[in-house]
Amino acid sequence: MEHSRAPFVGYLHELGRPWKLVTFGLGTGFFVWGAYFWAVPTWDVGVSILMSVLCYLLAPWAVGLGWRALRDRGPGWPRNLGVALVAVYFVASGSYEIYNTLRMGQHPVTYWQNLAFSVPVTIAAGLLWRHDGSLADLLRELRRVR
């Protein structure tokens, strides 16, 4: 039983790295700020926080799952890729749709605009936060790749 919890505990430990928490806070702050300063009827503080938290918790896992499925093409890779795509969709749009449908009583009129913006943001955040290691390690690896 303890063995099955180890990957989850390691994942949460990685999300607790200070640089990840700071970037999460800055990103969430940006979206909360935007909720006040841009006149978008489906963008408010609640959806900003909901989508930010879901992105922080799920995007690194989903992007990693999708990347491994495409890279390794091992048994069950189409299923894993499908799960990853559904998770990205849920973070980037599904949660937005559910939230706004409940809040406004109708499907959001800004569905396509949100989808076009939020999917790339979710994937980019997942790529950033899926790095296992310190910020110094990440910067060193990025310099090495150039």
C-alpha positions as CSV (number, residue, x, y, z in Angstrom):
1,M,0.0,0.0,0.0
2,E,2.8,2.4,0.9
3,H,4.4,1.8,-2.5
4,S,1.3,2.9,-4.4
5,R,1.4,6.3,-2.6
6,A,5.1,7.0,-3.3
7,P,4.6,8.5,-6.8
8,F,1.8,10.7,-5.6
9,V,3.8,11.9,-2.5
10,G,6.8,12.6,-4.8
11,Y,4.6,14.5,-7.2
12,L,3.2,16.7,-4.4
13,H,6.7,17.2,-3.0
14,E,7.8,18.5,-6.4
15,L,4.8,20.9,-6.6
16,G,5.9,22.2,-3.2
17,R,9.2,23.6,-4.5
18,P,9.5,27.3,-3.8
19,W,10.0,28.3,-7.4
20,K,6.9,26.4,-8.5
21,L,4.8,28.0,-5.8
22,V,6.1,31.5,-6.7
23,T,5.3,31.0,-10.4
24,F,1.9,29.6,-9.5
25,G,1.2,32.6,-7.3
26,L,2.4,35.0,-10.0
27,G,0.2,33.3,-12.6
28,T,-2.8,33.2,-10.4
29,G,-2.3,36.8,-9.5
30,F,-2.1,37.8,-13.1
31,F,-5.4,36.0,-13.9
32,V,-7.1,37.5,-10.8
33,W,-5.9,41.0,-11.8
34,G,-7.2,40.3,-15.3
35,A,-10.6,39.5,-13.9
36,Y,-10.8,43.0,-12.5
37,F,-9.3,44.9,-15.5
38,W,-10.6,43.2,-18.6
39,A,-14.2,43.3,-19.5
40,V,-14.8,39.7,-20.2
41,P,-18.2,38.5,-18.9
42,T,-17.1,34.9,-18.3
43,W,-13.8,35.9,-16.5
44,D,-14.0,36.5,-12.8
45,V,-12.0,35.9,-9.7
46,G,-13.6,32.5,-9.0
47,V,-12.9,31.0,-12.4
48,S,-9.3,32.5,-12.3
49,I,-8.6,30.7,-9.0
50,L,-10.4,27.5,-10.0
51,M,-8.5,27.2,-13.3
52,S,-5.2,28.2,-11.8
53,V,-5.4,25.6,-9.0
54,L,-6.5,22.8,-11.5
55,C,-3.7,23.8,-13.8
56,Y,-1.1,23.7,-11.0
57,L,-2.3,20.3,-9.8
58,L,-3.0,18.5,-13.0
59,A,-1.1,20.1,-16.0
60,P,2.3,18.8,-15.1
61,W,0.9,15.2,-14.7
62,A,-1.2,15.4,-17.9
63,V,1.7,16.9,-20.0
64,G,4.0,14.3,-18.7
65,L,1.6,11.4,-19.4
66,G,1.0,12.7,-22.9
67,W,4.7,13.2,-23.6
68,R,5.6,9.7,-22.4
69,A,2.7,8.2,-24.4
70,L,3.9,9.8,-27.6
71,R,7.6,9.3,-27.0
72,D,7.5,5.6,-25.8
73,R,4.5,4.3,-27.7
74,G,4.4,1.5,-25.2
75,P,1.4,-0.7,-24.4
76,G,-1.7,1.4,-23.8
77,W,-0.2,4.6,-25.2
78,P,-3.3,5.7,-27.1
79,R,-5.3,5.4,-23.9
80,N,-2.7,7.3,-22.0
81,L,-2.6,10.0,-24.6
82,G,-6.4,10.2,-24.5
83,V,-6.4,10.6,-20.7
84,A,-3.8,13.3,-21.0
85,L,-5.8,15.2,-23.6
86,V,-9.0,14.9,-21.6
87,A,-7.2,16.2,-18.5
88,V,-5.7,19.2,-20.4
89,Y,-9.2,19.9,-21.9
90,F,-10.8,19.7,-18.4
91,V,-8.2,22.1,-16.9
92,A,-8.3,24.6,-19.9
93,S,-11.9,24.5,-20.8
94,G,-14.1,22.0,-19.1
95,S,-13.8,23.6,-15.7
96,Y,-14.4,27.0,-17.3
97,E,-17.6,25.7,-19.0
98,I,-19.0,24.1,-15.9
99,Y,-18.2,27.1,-13.7
100,N,-19.7,29.6,-16.1
101,T,-22.7,27.5,-17.0
102,L,-23.6,27.2,-13.3
103,R,-22.9,30.9,-12.7
104,M,-24.6,32.3,-15.7
105,G,-27.2,29.7,-16.5
106,Q,-26.0,29.2,-20.0
107,H,-22.9,27.9,-21.9
108,P,-20.2,30.6,-22.0
109,V,-20.3,32.7,-25.2
110,T,-16.5,33.0,-25.0
111,Y,-16.0,29.3,-25.3
112,W,-13.8,29.3,-28.4
113,Q,-11.7,32.3,-27.3
114,N,-11.1,30.7,-23.9
115,L,-10.2,27.3,-25.6
116,A,-7.7,29.0,-27.9
117,F,-6.0,30.8,-25.1
118,S,-6.2,28.3,-22.2
119,V,-5.0,25.1,-23.9
120,P,-1.6,26.5,-24.9
121,V,-1.3,28.2,-21.5
122,T,-2.1,24.9,-19.7
123,I,0.4,23.0,-21.8
124,A,3.1,25.6,-21.3
125,A,2.5,25.6,-17.5
126,G,2.6,21.8,-17.5
127,L,5.9,21.8,-19.3
128,L,7.4,24.3,-16.9
129,W,6.1,22.6,-13.7
130,R,6.8,19.1,-14.7
131,H,10.5,19.7,-14.3
132,D,11.7,17.7,-11.4
133,G,14.4,19.8,-9.6
134,S,15.4,23.2,-8.6
135,L,15.1,26.4,-10.6
136,A,18.9,26.4,-10.9
137,D,18.7,22.9,-12.4
138,L,16.1,24.0,-14.9
139,L,18.0,27.0,-16.0
140,R,21.2,25.0,-16.4
141,E,19.3,22.4,-18.5
142,L,17.8,25.2,-20.7
143,R,21.2,26.7,-21.3
144,R,22.6,23.3,-22.2
145,V,19.9,22.7,-24.8
146,R,20.6,25.9,-26.7
